């Protein structure tokens, strides 16, 4: 009986740790380039140079974020629901100025950025 309770407590603790890890913590170092144009405390209606990223994990799929970080212009030109939503929230006609900002990102950089963005 005590052993079963102990096991349940350990499993409950693992679930709590997993849930905490899903929350956005400190941004990865590679986010510094992004923050020049994107704000994390503003949504898609609060544009500076680029759309705000608050809630981006609810507005865009993980696959879309990976695609736009790997090939921004290609993803933008291909369109799709995420791009149409992006354009709808824009205060000016977006042309996508991001390619230079994501040049040189490694696969690990992209993964850490996507994980961070999905948790916002």
C-alpha positions in Angstrom: 0.0 0.0 0.0 2.7 2.5 1.0 4.8 1.4 -2.0 1.8 2.1 -4.4 1.3 5.6 -2.8 5.0 6.3 -3.2 4.9 5.4 -6.9 1.9 7.5 -7.5 3.6 10.5 -5.8 6.7 10.0 -8.0 4.6 9.9 -11.1 2.6 12.9 -10.1 5.9 14.8 -9.5 7.1 13.8 -13.0 3.9 15.2 -14.5 4.4 18.5 -12.6 7.9 18.8 -13.8 6.9 18.1 -17.4 4.1 20.7 -17.3 6.6 23.3 -16.0 9.0 22.6 -18.7 6.4 23.3 -21.3 6.1 26.9 -20.1 8.2 29.5 -21.8 11.2 30.3 -19.8 14.1 32.4 -20.8 14.5 32.7 -24.5 17.3 30.8 -26.2 20.3 32.8 -27.2 19.3 32.7 -30.9 16.2 34.6 -30.1 18.2 37.8 -29.8 18.0 38.3 -33.5 14.3 37.8 -33.5 13.7 40.3 -30.7 14.9 43.2 -32.9 11.6 43.0 -34.8 9.3 40.8 -32.8 7.9 41.4 -29.3 7.0 38.5 -27.1 4.4 40.4 -25.0 2.3 41.6 -27.9 0.0 39.7 -30.2 -0.3 39.7 -34.0 -2.2 43.1 -33.9 0.7 44.9 -32.2 3.3 45.2 -35.0 6.6 46.9 -34.6 8.6 45.6 -37.6 7.2 42.1 -37.4 4.2 40.6 -35.7 4.0 40.2 -32.0 4.7 36.6 -30.8 2.4 36.4 -27.8 0.3 33.3 -28.3 2.1 32.2 -31.5 1.9 28.6 -30.3 -1.9 28.8 -30.5 -1.9 30.6 -33.9 0.7 28.6 -35.7 1.7 24.9 -35.9 5.1 23.6 -34.9 5.6 22.5 -38.5 4.9 26.0 -39.8 7.3 27.6 -37.4 10.0 25.1 -38.4 9.3 25.8 -42.1 9.4 29.6 -41.7 12.6 29.5 -39.7 14.3 27.2 -42.3 13.0 29.0 -45.5 11.2 32.2 -44.6 10.6 33.5 -48.1 9.5 30.1 -49.4 7.0 29.7 -46.5 5.7 33.2 -47.0 5.3 32.8 -50.8 3.6 29.4 -50.4 0.9 31.0 -48.3 -1.5 29.0 -46.1 -3.7 29.8 -43.1 -0.8 31.0 -40.9 0.4 33.5 -43.6 -3.2 34.7 -44.2 -3.7 35.3 -40.5 -0.3 37.1 -40.4 -1.3 39.4 -43.3 -4.8 40.0 -41.7 -3.2 41.4 -38.6 -0.6 43.5 -40.4 -0.8 47.3 -40.3 1.1 47.4 -43.6 1.7 45.0 -46.4 4.2 42.5 -45.1 6.8 41.3 -47.6 8.9 39.2 -45.2 12.2 40.8 -44.2 13.3 37.9 -42.0 15.7 35.9 -44.2 18.9 37.6 -43.0 17.9 37.2 -39.4 17.6 33.4 -39.7 20.7 32.8 -41.8 23.1 30.6 -40.0 20.7 29.1 -37.6 21.6 25.5 -36.9 19.0 22.7 -36.6 19.4 22.9 -32.8 18.8 26.7 -32.9 15.7 26.2 -34.9 14.5 23.5 -32.5 15.1 25.6 -29.4 13.4 28.6 -31.0 10.3 26.6 -32.1 10.0 25.0 -28.6 10.2 28.4 -27.0 7.7 30.0 -29.4 5.2 27.1 -29.0 5.2 27.8 -25.2 4.5 31.5 -25.6 
